[in-house]
Each structure stands twice: as structure tokens, then as C-alpha cells.
Amino acid sequence: MGDFLGTKAMAEKWNCRQSQISKWCREGKIQGAQQDKKGSPWRIPIDAQKPIKGVHYENR
């Protein structure tokens, strides 16, 4: 199992808003992002790449 960051830490890493990270997670734009159930915190792989416009991933 790899290392993960939350939306706040990833926002700092990518220099953007935490709300933007959450939105990208919900939209499936961050590969490997997952949450235990709807409403729980997102876990984002530490080595995830910042989304590219128009690219979507299946996060299941």
C-alpha cells in the first residue's frame, strides 16, 4: 500500500485551493484518489500527477 496525502496537503504541493483538489477528486481527474465512503476524506497517492484538462480516470 502506497503513501497518501489529503486534499489540504495536496493543495499545498500543487499550489492551488483545497476545494479545487476535492472537485478534481469527485470528478475522477486525479488517478488513484479514493475515499472510504461518500463524505469521508479523500486519500490521494503522494506521487499523483496534477490533472491535465480533459483527462479523467476511474477512481474505484
N, CA, C and O atoms as a Maestro MAE file, in Angstrom:
{
 s_m_m2io_version
 :::
 2.0.0
}

f_m_ct {
 s_m_title
 :::
 protein
 m_atom[240] {
  # First column is atom index #
  i_m_mmod_type
  r_m_x_coord
  r_m_y_coord
  r_m_z_coord
  i_m_residue_number
  s_m_chain_name
  s_m_pdb_residue_name
  s_m_pdb_atom_name
  i_m_atomic_number
  :::
  1 25 0.846 -1.183 0.000 1 A "MET " " N  " 7
  2 3 0.000 0.000 0.000 1 A "MET " " CA " 6
  3 2 0.885 1.237 0.000 1 A "MET " " C  " 6
  4 15 1.810 1.342 0.806 1 A "MET " " O  " 8
  5 25 0.607 2.171 -0.899 2 A "GLY " " N  " 7
  6 3 1.431 3.357 -1.034 2 A "GLY " " CA " 6
  7 2 1.094 4.431 -0.017 2 A "GLY " " C  " 6
  8 15 0.185 4.288 0.800 2 A "GLY " " O  " 8
  9 25 1.854 5.505 -0.095 3 A "ASP " " N  " 7
  10 3 1.621 6.648 0.788 3 A "ASP " " CA " 6
  11 2 0.609 7.591 0.158 3 A "ASP " " C  " 6
  12 15 0.567 7.760 -1.061 3 A "ASP " " O  " 8
  13 25 -0.203 8.201 1.012 4 A "PHE " " N  " 7
  14 3 -1.265 9.085 0.554 4 A "PHE " " CA " 6
  15 2 -1.186 10.440 1.242 4 A "PHE " " C  " 6
  16 15 -0.621 10.565 2.329 4 A "PHE " " O  " 8
  17 25 -1.754 11.443 0.602 5 A "LEU " " N  " 7
  18 3 -1.918 12.777 1.172 5 A "LEU " " CA " 6
  19 2 -3.403 13.122 1.135 5 A "LEU " " C  " 6
  20 15 -4.168 12.549 0.359 5 A "LEU " " O  " 8
  21 25 -3.794 14.058 1.975 6 A "GLY " " N  " 7
  22 3 -5.157 14.573 1.951 6 A "GLY " " CA " 6
  23 2 -5.251 15.754 1.001 6 A "GLY " " C  " 6
  24 15 -4.261 16.160 0.393 6 A "GLY " " O  " 8
  25 25 -6.444 16.296 0.883 7 A "THR " " N  " 7
  26 3 -6.660 17.403 -0.053 7 A "THR " " CA " 6
  27 2 -5.886 18.658 0.355 7 A "THR " " C  " 6
  28 15 -5.405 19.390 -0.509 7 A "THR " " O  " 8
  29 25 -5.760 18.913 1.655 8 A "LYS " " N  " 7
  30 3 -5.042 20.106 2.110 8 A "LYS " " CA " 6
  31 2 -3.562 20.023 1.740 8 A "LYS " " C  " 6
  32 15 -3.000 20.973 1.196 8 A "LYS " " O  " 8
  33 25 -2.938 18.890 2.034 9 A "ALA " " N  " 7
  34 3 -1.516 18.723 1.726 9 A "ALA " " CA " 6
  35 2 -1.269 18.746 0.221 9 A "ALA " " C  " 6
  36 15 -0.273 19.305 -0.239 9 A "ALA " " O  " 8
  37 25 -2.173 18.141 -0.546 10 A "MET " " N  " 7
  38 3 -2.004 18.128 -1.999 10 A "MET " " CA " 6
  39 2 -2.190 19.527 -2.577 10 A "MET " " C  " 6
  40 15 -1.517 19.892 -3.541 10 A "MET " " O  " 8
  41 25 -3.095 20.312 -2.000 11 A "ALA " " N  " 7
  42 3 -3.284 21.692 -2.447 11 A "ALA " " CA " 6
  43 2 -2.014 22.508 -2.224 11 A "ALA " " C  " 6
  44 15 -1.646 23.331 -3.062 11 A "ALA " " O  " 8
  45 25 -1.354 22.285 -1.112 12 A "GLU " " N  " 7
  46 3 -0.089 22.984 -0.842 12 A "GLU " " CA " 6
  47 2 0.986 22.531 -1.828 12 A "GLU " " C  " 6
  48 15 1.758 23.349 -2.329 12 A "GLU " " O  " 8
  49 25 1.033 21.249 -2.101 13 A "LYS " " N  " 7
  50 3 2.031 20.691 -3.026 13 A "LYS " " CA " 6
  51 2 1.851 21.248 -4.435 13 A "LYS " " C  " 6
  52 15 2.828 21.590 -5.101 13 A "LYS " " O  " 8
  53 25 0.596 21.338 -4.889 14 A "TRP " " N  " 7
  54 3 0.295 21.785 -6.244 14 A "TRP " " CA " 6
  55 2 0.004 23.284 -6.331 14 A "TRP " " C  " 6
  56 15 -0.270 23.802 -7.413 14 A "TRP " " O  " 8
  57 25 0.064 23.979 -5.197 15 A "ASN " " N  " 7
  58 3 -0.169 25.418 -5.147 15 A "ASN " " CA " 6
  59 2 -1.533 25.803 -5.746 15 A "ASN " " C  " 6
  60 15 -1.622 26.621 -6.662 15 A "ASN " " O  " 8
  61 25 -2.575 25.192 -5.202 16 A "CYS " " N  " 7
  62 3 -3.934 25.539 -5.607 16 A "CYS " " CA " 6
  63 2 -4.857 25.398 -4.396 16 A "CYS " " C  " 6
  64 15 -4.405 25.022 -3.314 16 A "CYS " " O  " 8
  65 25 -6.134 25.693 -4.569 17 A "ARG " " N  " 7
  66 3 -7.086 25.648 -3.454 17 A "ARG " " CA " 6
  67 2 -7.471 24.214 -3.101 17 A "ARG " " C  " 6
  68 15 -7.538 23.344 -3.969 17 A "ARG " " O  " 8
  69 25 -7.721 23.986 -1.822 18 A "GLN " " N  " 7
  70 3 -8.164 22.676 -1.343 18 A "GLN " " CA " 6
  71 2 -9.487 22.294 -1.994 18 A "GLN " " C  " 6
  72 15 -9.711 21.127 -2.314 18 A "GLN " " O  " 8
  73 25 -10.363 23.275 -2.188 19 A "SER " " N  " 7
  74 3 -11.660 22.992 -2.816 19 A "SER " " CA " 6
  75 2 -11.484 22.505 -4.258 19 A "SER " " C  " 6
  76 15 -12.280 21.701 -4.743 19 A "SER " " O  " 8
  77 25 -10.446 22.989 -4.939 20 A "GLN " " N  " 7
  78 3 -10.175 22.541 -6.305 20 A "GLN " " CA " 6
  79 2 -9.726 21.077 -6.307 20 A "GLN " " C  " 6
  80 15 -10.119 20.303 -7.180 20 A "GLN " " O  " 8
  81 25 -8.904 20.707 -5.331 21 A "ILE " " N  " 7
  82 3 -8.448 19.321 -5.225 21 A "ILE " " CA " 6
  83 2 -9.654 18.404 -4.990 21 A "ILE " " C  " 6
  84 15 -9.780 17.363 -5.635 21 A "ILE " " O  " 8
  85 25 -10.536 18.793 -4.066 22 A "SER " " N  " 7
  86 3 -11.736 17.996 -3.794 22 A "SER " " CA " 6
  87 2 -12.588 17.840 -5.043 22 A "SER " " C  " 6
  88 15 -13.094 16.753 -5.324 22 A "SER " " O  " 8
  89 25 -12.746 18.916 -5.787 23 A "LYS " " N  " 7
  90 3 -13.533 18.884 -7.026 23 A "LYS " " CA " 6
  91 2 -12.912 17.919 -8.022 23 A "LYS " " C  " 6
  92 15 -13.620 17.111 -8.623 23 A "LYS " " O  " 8
  93 25 -11.604 17.992 -8.206 24 A "TRP " " N  " 7
  94 3 -10.925 17.084 -9.123 24 A "TRP " " CA " 6
  95 2 -11.104 15.632 -8.686 24 A "TRP " " C  " 6
  96 15 -11.288 14.747 -9.522 24 A "TRP " " O  " 8
  97 25 -11.049 15.387 -7.373 25 A "CYS " " N  " 7
  98 3 -11.261 14.027 -6.867 25 A "CYS " " CA " 6
  99 2 -12.666 13.544 -7.215 25 A "CYS " " C  " 6
  100 15 -12.833 12.441 -7.735 25 A "CYS " " O  " 8
  101 25 -13.670 14.361 -6.932 26 A "ARG " " N  " 7
  102 3 -15.063 13.990 -7.222 26 A "ARG " " CA " 6
  103 2 -15.282 13.727 -8.706 26 A "ARG " " C  " 6
  104 15 -16.058 12.847 -9.078 26 A "ARG " " O  " 8
  105 25 -14.598 14.489 -9.547 27 A "GLU " " N  " 7
  106 3 -14.767 14.372 -10.996 27 A "GLU " " CA " 6
  107 2 -13.910 13.258 -11.601 27 A "GLU " " C  " 6
  108 15 -13.978 13.016 -12.806 27 A "GLU " " O  " 8
  109 25 -13.109 12.580 -10.781 28 A "GLY " " N  " 7
  110 3 -12.280 11.499 -11.288 28 A "GLY " " CA " 6
  111 2 -11.059 11.956 -12.057 28 A "GLY " " C  " 6
  112 15 -10.549 11.221 -12.903 28 A "GLY " " O  " 8
  113 25 -10.582 13.156 -11.778 29 A "LYS " " N  " 7
  114 3 -9.449 13.712 -12.517 29 A "LYS " " CA " 6
  115 2 -8.095 13.447 -11.865 29 A "LYS " " C  " 6
  116 15 -7.060 13.768 -12.448 29 A "LYS " " O  " 8
  117 25 -8.086 12.868 -10.665 30 A "ILE " " N  " 7
  118 3 -6.821 12.539 -10.006 30 A "ILE " " CA " 6
  119 2 -6.737 11.020 -9.912 30 A "ILE " " C  " 6
  120 15 -7.500 10.386 -9.184 30 A "ILE " " O  " 8
  121 25 -5.807 10.455 -10.655 31 A "GLN " " N  " 7
  122 3 -5.671 8.999 -10.717 31 A "GLN " " CA " 6
  123 2 -5.304 8.435 -9.346 31 A "GLN " " C  " 6
  124 15 -4.358 8.895 -8.706 31 A "GLN " " O  " 8
  125 25 -6.060 7.441 -8.908 32 A "GLY " " N  " 7
  126 3 -5.788 6.759 -7.651 32 A "GLY " " CA " 6
  127 2 -6.426 7.386 -6.431 32 A "GLY " " C  " 6
  128 15 -6.333 6.823 -5.341 32 A "GLY " " O  " 8
  129 25 -7.082 8.551 -6.576 33 A "ALA " " N  " 7
  130 3 -7.752 9.192 -5.442 33 A "ALA " " CA " 6
  131 2 -8.907 8.310 -4.995 33 A "ALA " " C  " 6
  132 15 -9.643 7.774 -5.823 33 A "ALA " " O  " 8
  133 25 -9.064 8.160 -3.688 34 A "GLN " " N  " 7
  134 3 -10.121 7.291 -3.168 34 A "GLN " " CA " 6
  135 2 -10.619 7.790 -1.823 34 A "GLN " " C  " 6
  136 15 -9.935 8.543 -1.131 34 A "GLN " " O  " 8
  137 25 -11.801 7.366 -1.468 35 A "GLN " " N  " 7
  138 3 -12.365 7.652 -0.154 35 A "GLN " " CA " 6
  139 2 -13.153 6.434 0.286 35 A "GLN " " C  " 6
  140 15 -13.670 5.685 -0.543 35 A "GLN " " O  " 8
  141 25 -13.243 6.235 1.611 36 A "ASP " " N  " 7
  142 3 -13.921 5.059 2.148 36 A "ASP " " CA " 6
  143 2 -15.405 5.063 1.819 36 A "ASP " " C  " 6
  144 15 -15.962 4.031 1.444 36 A "ASP " " O  " 8
  145 25 -16.040 6.205 1.955 37 A "LYS " " N  " 7
  146 3 -17.445 6.360 1.608 37 A "LYS " " CA " 6
  147 2 -17.699 7.821 1.307 37 A "LYS " " C  " 6
  148 15 -16.893 8.680 1.663 37 A "LYS " " O  " 8
  149 25 -18.801 8.107 0.659 38 A "LYS " " N  " 7
  150 3 -19.132 9.485 0.305 38 A "LYS " " CA " 6
  151 2 -19.119 10.353 1.559 38 A "LYS " " C  " 6
  152 15 -19.727 10.009 2.572 38 A "LYS " " O  " 8
  153 25 -18.427 11.467 1.478 39 A "GLY " " N  " 7
  154 3 -18.340 12.387 2.608 39 A "GLY " " CA " 6
  155 2 -17.106 12.194 3.475 39 A "GLY " " C  " 6
  156 15 -16.788 13.052 4.299 39 A "GLY " " O  " 8
  157 25 -16.407 11.073 3.298 40 A "SER " " N  " 7
  158 3 -15.184 10.859 4.075 40 A "SER " " CA " 6
  159 2 -14.012 11.538 3.353 40 A "SER " " C  " 6
  160 15 -14.115 11.854 2.167 40 A "SER " " O  " 8
  161 25 -12.908 11.760 4.058 41 A "PRO " " N  " 7
  162 3 -11.763 12.447 3.440 41 A "PRO " " CA " 6
  163 2 -11.178 11.668 2.253 41 A "PRO " " C  " 6
  164 15 -11.187 10.437 2.224 41 A "PRO " " O  " 8
  165 25 -10.679 12.419 1.295 42 A "TRP " " N  " 7
  166 3 -10.027 11.817 0.137 42 A "TRP " " CA " 6
  167 2 -8.605 11.417 0.497 42 A "TRP " " C  " 6
  168 15 -7.928 12.110 1.257 42 A "TRP " " O  " 8
  169 25 -8.156 10.292 -0.057 43 A "ARG " " N  " 7
  170 3 -6.762 9.853 0.024 43 A "ARG " " CA " 6
  171 2 -6.205 9.912 -1.392 43 A "ARG " " C  " 6
  172 15 -6.720 9.275 -2.311 43 A "ARG " " O  " 8
  173 25 -5.142 10.692 -1.543 44 A "ILE " " N  " 7
  174 3 -4.554 10.895 -2.864 44 A "ILE " " CA " 6
  175 2 -3.132 10.355 -2.845 44 A "ILE " " C  " 6
  176 15 -2.350 10.723 -1.969 44 A "ILE " " O  " 8
  177 25 -2.776 9.485 -3.798 45 A "PRO " " N  " 7
  178 3 -1.412 8.964 -3.819 45 A "PRO " " CA " 6
  179 2 -0.393 10.107 -3.843 45 A "PRO " " C  " 6
  180 15 -0.550 11.075 -4.586 45 A "PRO " " O  " 8
  181 25 0.639 9.983 -3.033 46 A "ILE " " N  " 7
  182 3 1.638 11.037 -2.895 46 A "ILE " " CA " 6
  183 2 2.314 11.358 -4.226 46 A "ILE " " C  " 6
  184 15 2.786 12.476 -4.430 46 A "ILE " " O  " 8
  185 25 2.361 10.379 -5.130 47 A "ASP " " N  " 7
  186 3 3.013 10.586 -6.424 47 A "ASP " " CA " 6
  187 2 2.024 10.887 -7.553 47 A "ASP " " C  " 6
  188 15 2.389 10.823 -8.727 47 A "ASP " " O  " 8
  189 25 0.766 11.215 -7.203 48 A "ALA " " N  " 7
  190 3 -0.243 11.543 -8.215 48 A "ALA " " CA " 6
  191 2 0.187 12.781 -9.000 48 A "ALA " " C  " 6
  192 15 0.851 13.675 -8.475 48 A "ALA " " O  " 8
  193 25 -0.208 12.806 -10.261 49 A "GLN " " N  " 7
  194 3 0.112 13.934 -11.124 49 A "GLN " " CA " 6
  195 2 -1.052 14.926 -11.126 49 A "GLN " " C  " 6
  196 15 -2.218 14.535 -11.067 49 A "GLN " " O  " 8
  197 25 -0.718 16.204 -11.193 50 A "LYS " " N  " 7
  198 3 -1.737 17.246 -11.273 50 A "LYS " " CA " 6
  199 2 -2.551 17.025 -12.547 50 A "LYS " " C  " 6
  200 15 -1.983 16.768 -13.608 50 A "LYS " " O  " 8
  201 25 -3.881 17.124 -12.448 51 A "PRO " " N  " 7
  202 3 -4.727 16.840 -13.615 51 A "PRO " " CA " 6
  203 2 -4.423 17.713 -14.823 51 A "PRO " " C  " 6
  204 15 -4.040 18.878 -14.711 51 A "PRO " " O  " 8
  205 25 -4.610 17.098 -15.975 52 A "ILE " " N  " 7
  206 3 -4.484 17.779 -17.254 52 A "ILE " " CA " 6
  207 2 -5.900 17.987 -17.769 52 A "ILE " " C  " 6
  208 15 -6.723 17.075 -17.702 52 A "ILE " " O  " 8
  209 25 -6.184 19.152 -18.272 53 A "LYS " " N  " 7
  210 3 -7.531 19.467 -18.757 53 A "LYS " " CA " 6
  211 2 -8.028 18.404 -19.731 53 A "LYS " " C  " 6
  212 15 -7.352 18.067 -20.703 53 A "LYS " " O  " 8
  213 25 -9.222 17.883 -19.453 54 A "GLY " " N  " 7
  214 3 -9.850 16.916 -20.335 54 A "GLY " " CA " 6
  215 2 -9.528 15.462 -20.047 54 A "GLY " " C  " 6
  216 15 -10.065 14.579 -20.715 54 A "GLY " " O  " 8
  217 25 -8.659 15.179 -19.063 55 A "VAL " " N  " 7
  218 3 -8.293 13.795 -18.744 55 A "VAL " " CA " 6
  219 2 -9.049 13.341 -17.502 55 A "VAL " " C  " 6
  220 15 -9.020 14.016 -16.473 55 A "VAL " " O  " 8
  221 25 -9.731 12.191 -17.595 56 A "HIS " " N  " 7
  222 3 -10.486 11.625 -16.486 56 A "HIS " " CA " 6
  223 2 -10.014 10.204 -16.226 56 A "HIS " " C  " 6
  224 15 -9.631 9.490 -17.153 56 A "HIS " " O  " 8
  225 25 -10.041 9.794 -14.953 57 A "TYR " " N  " 7
  226 3 -9.652 8.446 -14.563 57 A "TYR " " CA " 6
  227 2 -10.796 7.799 -13.811 57 A "TYR " " C  " 6
  228 15 -11.665 8.491 -13.280 57 A "TYR " " O  " 8
  229 25 -10.802 6.493 -13.763 58 A "GLU " " N  " 7
  230 3 -11.781 5.742 -12.977 58 A "GLU " " CA " 6
  231 2 -11.179 5.534 -11.595 58 A "GLU " " C  " 6
  232 15 -10.158 4.858 -11.469 58 A "GLU " " O  " 8
  233 25 -11.790 6.101 -10.555 59 A "ASN " " N  " 7
  234 3 -11.256 6.020 -9.198 59 A "ASN " " CA " 6
  235 2 -12.059 5.041 -8.354 59 A "ASN " " C  " 6
  236 15 -12.692 5.447 -7.379 59 A "ASN " " O  " 8
  237 25 -12.045 3.790 -8.701 60 A "ARG " " N  " 7
  238 3 -12.785 2.785 -7.927 60 A "ARG " " CA " 6
  239 2 -11.891 1.652 -7.540 60 A "ARG " " C  " 6
  240 15 -12.336 0.710 -6.885 60 A "ARG " " O  " 8
  :::
 }
 m_bond[239] {
  # First column is bond index #
  i_m_from
  i_m_to
  i_m_order
  :::
  1 1 2 1
  2 2 3 1
  3 3 4 2
  4 3 5 1
  5 5 6 1
  6 6 7 1
  7 7 8 2
  8 7 9 1
  9 9 10 1
  10 10 11 1
  11 11 12 2
  12 11 13 1
  13 13 14 1
  14 14 15 1
  15 15 16 2
  16 15 17 1
  17 17 18 1
  18 18 19 1
  19 19 20 2
  20 19 21 1
  21 21 22 1
  22 22 23 1
  23 23 24 2
  24 23 25 1
  25 25 26 1
  26 26 27 1
  27 27 28 2
  28 27 29 1
  29 29 30 1
  30 30 31 1
  31 31 32 2
  32 31 33 1
  33 33 34 1
  34 34 35 1
  35 35 36 2
  36 35 37 1
  37 37 38 1
  38 38 39 1
  39 39 40 2
  40 39 41 1
  41 41 42 1
  42 42 43 1
  43 43 44 2
  44 43 45 1
  45 45 46 1
  46 46 47 1
  47 47 48 2
  48 47 49 1
  49 49 50 1
  50 50 51 1
  51 51 52 2
  52 51 53 1
  53 53 54 1
  54 54 55 1
  55 55 56 2
  56 55 57 1
  57 57 58 1
  58 58 59 1
  59 59 60 2
  60 59 61 1
  61 61 62 1
  62 62 63 1
  63 63 64 2
  64 63 65 1
  65 65 66 1
  66 66 67 1
  67 67 68 2
  68 67 69 1
  69 69 70 1
  70 70 71 1
  71 71 72 2
  72 71 73 1
  73 73 74 1
  74 74 75 1
  75 75 76 2
  76 75 77 1
  77 77 78 1
  78 78 79 1
  79 79 80 2
  80 79 81 1
  81 81 82 1
  82 82 83 1
  83 83 84 2
  84 83 85 1
  85 85 86 1
  86 86 87 1
  87 87 88 2
  88 87 89 1
  89 89 90 1
  90 90 91 1
  91 91 92 2
  92 91 93 1
  93 93 94 1
  94 94 95 1
  95 95 96 2
  96 95 97 1
  97 97 98 1
  98 98 99 1
  99 99 100 2
  100 99 101 1
  101 101 102 1
  102 102 103 1
  103 103 104 2
  104 103 105 1
  105 105 106 1
  106 106 107 1
  107 107 108 2
  108 107 109 1
  109 109 110 1
  110 110 111 1
  111 111 112 2
  112 111 113 1
  113 113 114 1
  114 114 115 1
  115 115 116 2
  116 115 117 1
  117 117 118 1
  118 118 119 1
  119 119 120 2
  120 119 121 1
  121 121 122 1
  122 122 123 1
  123 123 124 2
  124 123 125 1
  125 125 126 1
  126 126 127 1
  127 127 128 2
  128 127 129 1
  129 129 130 1
  130 130 131 1
  131 131 132 2
  132 131 133 1
  133 133 134 1
  134 134 135 1
  135 135 136 2
  136 135 137 1
  137 137 138 1
  138 138 139 1
  139 139 140 2
  140 139 141 1
  141 141 142 1
  142 142 143 1
  143 143 144 2
  144 143 145 1
  145 145 146 1
  146 146 147 1
  147 147 148 2
  148 147 149 1
  149 149 150 1
  150 150 151 1
  151 151 152 2
  152 151 153 1
  153 153 154 1
  154 154 155 1
  155 155 156 2
  156 155 157 1
  157 157 158 1
  158 158 159 1
  159 159 160 2
  160 159 161 1
  161 161 162 1
  162 162 163 1
  163 163 164 2
  164 163 165 1
  165 165 166 1
  166 166 167 1
  167 167 168 2
  168 167 169 1
  169 169 170 1
  170 170 171 1
  171 171 172 2
  172 171 173 1
  173 173 174 1
  174 174 175 1
  175 175 176 2
  176 175 177 1
  177 177 178 1
  178 178 179 1
  179 179 180 2
  180 179 181 1
  181 181 182 1
  182 182 183 1
  183 183 184 2
  184 183 185 1
  185 185 186 1
  186 186 187 1
  187 187 188 2
  188 187 189 1
  189 189 190 1
  190 190 191 1
  191 191 192 2
  192 191 193 1
  193 193 194 1
  194 194 195 1
  195 195 196 2
  196 195 197 1
  197 197 198 1
  198 198 199 1
  199 199 200 2
  200 199 201 1
  201 201 202 1
  202 202 203 1
  203 203 204 2
  204 203 205 1
  205 205 206 1
  206 206 207 1
  207 207 208 2
  208 207 209 1
  209 209 210 1
  210 210 211 1
  211 211 212 2
  212 211 213 1
  213 213 214 1
  214 214 215 1
  215 215 216 2
  216 215 217 1
  217 217 218 1
  218 218 219 1
  219 219 220 2
  220 219 221 1
  221 221 222 1
  222 222 223 1
  223 223 224 2
  224 223 225 1
  225 225 226 1
  226 226 227 1
  227 227 228 2
  228 227 229 1
  229 229 230 1
  230 230 231 1
  231 231 232 2
  232 231 233 1
  233 233 234 1
  234 234 235 1
  235 235 236 2
  236 235 237 1
  237 237 238 1
  238 238 239 1
  239 239 240 2
  :::
 }
}
